[in-house]
Amino acid sequence: MSRMLFAFICVLLFLAGPAQAQTALPQGEVQAVSVYGPSLENNLLGFSPARDVLVYLPPSYDTDINRRYPVLYVLHGITDPPTVWTEPWSDDEVAYGVMQNLMDRGIADGWLAEMILVMPDARTPFFGCHYANSPVKGNWQDFIAHDLVTFVDSTYRTLPNRENRGVMGHSMGGHGALRLGLQHPDLFSAVYGLNPSLLGWAGDVAANNPAFEILLSDADPTAYFETNFYVPAIIGVSQAFSPNPDNPPFFADYPFKKENGEIVPNETAHKKWEAHFPAQMIDAYLAQPDRLRGLRFDSAFTDEFTHIPPTNRALSEALTMKDVPHTFEMYNGDHRNRLWGPHGRLYAEVLPYFSRLLSSSP
């Protein structure tokens, strides 16, 4: 080794100083609790009104006992458990692949404000509740807006007002977040829908989906449950959007019917579905005294659920036509692939958005 190289290495070692142990991040806690929902009683599918809920408490919660925190409600998608937010998809995604680690890292770096996150289990038979009120699936919108909010505010040290309460979700949960925000701006002040589904008719949510041919034929739908995702999914959405307790075995009417060999709108059920599309909620939202501080949603260009990109664009256009402030963007990705990671939508966009809006004054 030359003297010059040796001297250069010595200088680098001097500037680096002694090796330091990597400081562990302050960690929050994820609690698993059960929340009884009177709004879900007497559902026709027979599931329990007591729902599992995961609650993330930020690092200072146990030590700063006089402090109160904003609350973000986090809604999962149609086939997901609530642990989709707290358990990584792979061993390579632990650091930036679960909500608690995103929050802990963001808080430590000054990127995020401390918040409580509430992640309910909204699974039901036939792929989820769609966060709607239904005599078949239970009144899930009321469960989130009333039962769950009341439980959280009475159990944890929250800032129990709309300015410090937000709701977000992915796919079915994105639809739920938009629904709750537009219909309950008295409870939630900020909303974010990640790839929200079921915003309108298009693509795979339209009459030409082969699943409707199956459902409107004499075939046994249960024979297709393992091979065609859309057959039980459409039954599930119909139980939420166009329920019919007098129509066993699935207690639902479908939005289309077969007439003279053609699949056409089944007028009453078709209109009931449309009433659940967020664009139809804008006028009622504008008639309310409260306004959202933030309304934001996005869509991936290559989402494999083909109704999502065009119906998200259509919702943005409808909001624009009625002068409702909002932010909508499309990005290069599919239904899930850009959510996690240090540059993913959750860490780079969603959590900072709520950190800013829920921790600041109106």
N, C-alpha and C positions, 0 to 999 in steps of 0.2 A: 504494500500500500504506500503510495507516495505521501510525503509530508503534507502537501497541499490538501490532498483528499482527507487525510487524518485530521487536519486542523478544521476543515469544513464540517466534518462529522461532529467534532467536539463543540463547535459553535452551535450547531443544531440541537445537540443534547442540552447545552446550557440554556438556550432559549426556551426549550420545551419544559424545563424544570423537572422536578421529581414526578414520577408516575402517580396519577390520582385515580383512586377507585371511582368507578362510575356511580354517581348518586342515583339512588332509587327514586322513582317518581312517587310523589304523594298519591295514594290510591283511594278512590271512592269505594263504595260497597254496593253490591247488587243483592237486594233482599227479594225473597219469594214470599208473597202473601196471598191470601184468599180473600176475595171481595164478593159478598153476596149482593146480587142484583135483583131487587123486586121487579124491575122492568123486564126481566127475562122469565119470570114465573109463567107457568101455564103454556109454555111453548109446545107445539104439537109434535116436535121431534124428540121430546123426552130427555133433553140434556139438562144438566144441573145449572141452576141459576148462580151457583157459587163458582166464580171464575178465578183461575190462577192469574196473578199479575206479578211482573218483575218490576222492581223499583230501584233505580240507580240513585244513590245518595252521594253527593260530591265529597271530596277529601276533607273539607273543613266541617262537615255536618256534625260530627261527634264532639268536636273540640270548641267550636264557636257556637255555644248553645243558645245565644240570644239572636242569632242571625236567621233570617228567613230568606227563602230562595224562590226564583221563578220555576215554573213547571212546564215541561214539554211532554205532551202525550204522543206516543210513537205507535203507529198502527201497522200491523203486518199484512202481508198479501194473502191471496186466496188459498194457496196450498201450504203456507208457512206456519210453523209454530212461533210463539213469541221469542223463543231462543234463537231465532234467525238473527236477532240483534245482539245476542250476548255470547254465542258460541261460534268460533271461526269456521269458515267453509273448508279450510285446510290449515296444516301446521305452518305454512308459509305466510299466513295472513293474521297471525295472532296480534302483532303490535298495532296494526291499523285495520284490523278485521272484525272488531267487536266494539260496541258503543262505549263500554266502560273504559277501554283503553284509548279510544279517540278522545273521550272527555278528559281523562286523566292527563294525557299528553298535551291536549290543547290548553287546559287550565295551567299546567306547569309552565308552558311556553308563553303564557299571556295571550294566547290565540282565542281562547274561549272563556266566557264567564261561567262561574259555578251555577249549575242548574240541577234540578231533580228531573229525572226521566222516568216516565211511567209507560210500561209496555204490557198491555193486557192480552190475554189469550182469547181471541175471537173466533176460534175454530168451532164449527158445528158440522153435523152430517151434511153431505153435499157441498163441501169446499168453502165453508165460511159464510159469514153473516151479511157482508157488504155494508155493514154499519147502518142498515135501514131499520125502520120499525115495521114489524110484520107479526101478525097473529100466529104464523107458522113457526118462524125462527126466533121470535122474541123481539122486543123493542130495543135493538142494539144502539140506535142513535141516542135514545133516552138513557141507556145504561152508561154510555161514555159521558154524556153531557151532564147527567144528574147523579146517578149512583156512584160512578167512579170518581168524579170530581169531588163530590161530597166526602167520600171516604178519604181521599188523599188530603184534602184540606183539613180534615178533622184529625188525621193521624200523624201528619208530618208538618214541619215548620215551613209552610209555604207562604208566598205572597198571594193571598187568596182573592185576587181581582183579575179582571180580564186583561189588563195591560201587561200582566206578568204571566199569562197563560197562553200557550201555543199548542198547535196540533200539526203533526206531519205523518206521512205514511207512504208506503210504496205499493204500487199496483192497486189491488183492492183497497189497501190502506190509503193510497193517494186519493182514490175516489172518496173514501170516508173522511179524509181530512178536508177536502174541498166542500163536501156536504156539511160537515159540522161547522166549518168557518162561515159559509154563506148563510146557514140557517140559525147559527148561534153566535153572531158577533157580540152578543151581550156577555158571552162566556169566554170566547177566544179572540185574541187580537191579532194573531199572526198564524199563517197557514203556509204549508209547503207540501205539494203533491209531487212525488217522484214517480214518473211514468204512470200517472193515474189511469185506471182502466174504466170501462163502462161509462164513457162520457157521451156516447151517441152511437148511431148506426153507421157502420163502415166495416170493411175488411171481414174479419172472422166473426164479427157480431152483426150479421145480416142474414137475410133469408136464404142466401146461397150456401151457407155453411151446411155441409152434409149431415151434421148432427140433427138439424131440424127435420130432414127427411126421415131419419131414424125415429125421432120422437113423434112424428106425425103419422107413422105407419103402424101396422099391427104388430111390429116386432117388440120383443121384451127389452126395454131399455137397459135393464140390469145386465144383460148379456154383453153389453158394450162398455161397461164401466171400466174394465181393465185395459181396453184397447183404444178408446176414443175419449180423450180428456173432456171434450166439449159436451158430451151427452150428460154426465152428472153435473158439469159446470152450469149448463143451461137450466137444468132442473133446479139447481141451487139458487141461481139468480132469480128464476121465476118464483121460487118460494119467498124471496125477499121483496121483489118488485111487483109481482102480480099474484100474490097468494090467494088461494081459494080453499078454505078449510072444508068446504063441502065437495071437494074433488079428489078423493083418494085414488091411488095410494100415495101420491107425492104432494097433494094439497096445493096445487098450483095450476094456473092457466098459462099456456105458452103464448108468446107475442105474435106467432104466426099460425096459420091454419092451412089446410089443404082444401082447395076449392076447384073443381073441374080439372084436377090433375096439376094445378099450379099452387105454389106456396105463396100466400098473400097475407097481408097483415090481419091479425085477429083483433079487430078494432078496439075492444075494451081493454084487453090485456096489453096491446101495443101502446095505447095511450098511458096506461099505468107505468110501463117501462119508461116512457119518455118523461113522465113526471119526476122520475128519479135522476134524470140527466141534469148535471149542474147548470147548464145553460138555461134550463127552465126555472131555475131558482133565483135568477138575477133580479127580476122585478120585485119579488118578495123581499130580497135582501135590501134593495134600494129603498123600500118602504119602512125599514127599521131605523130607529134613531141612532144606533151604533154603526160604526164603520171599522173595517179591518185596518190595522196599521200596516199590515203586509199581506199580500196575496200573491203567491208565487207557485209555479208548477213548471215541469219540464218534460221532455220526451226525447227518447233516443231515435235516431234516424232509422236504424235497422232493428227496431223492436220486433221480435218474432210474433207477438200478438198484434196482428196487422191493423186492428181498429184503433190502436192507441195513438200513433202519430197523427193521422188526419183528424181524429176527434179532439185531440188536444189543441191543434191549430184552430179548429172550428170554435172551441170554447174561448180561446184568446180573441178571436174575431168578434164573437158575441159580446164579450166584456168590453172590447174597444168600442163597438157600436153604441154601447150604453154608457160610455165614459166611466167605466169602473177601473180605477188604477190597479195595475197588476204587472207582474213580470213573467214572461214566458220565454223559454229558449229551448232550442233543439241542439243536441250534441251528438258526437260521433260515438255510437255504442249500440248495445242491444238492451234487453230488458234488465239485466243485472250487472254486466261486466264492468261498468264504470262506477259502481257504488262505493267500494272499499278502497283502502290504500291511502298513502299520504297525499295523493293528488286526486282522490276519488270525490264523487259528488258529496258524500256525507261530510267528510272532513274539510273539503275546500269550499263548499257552498252552503249546505243545509245548516250545519251546526253553527257556523259563524253568523248566518242570517238570524237565527233565533237568539244567539248570544247578544247580538246588537239590539234587536227589537225588544226582547223580553226583559233585559236588564237596564234599559234606559227609560227615562221619563217620557210620557206622551208628548 
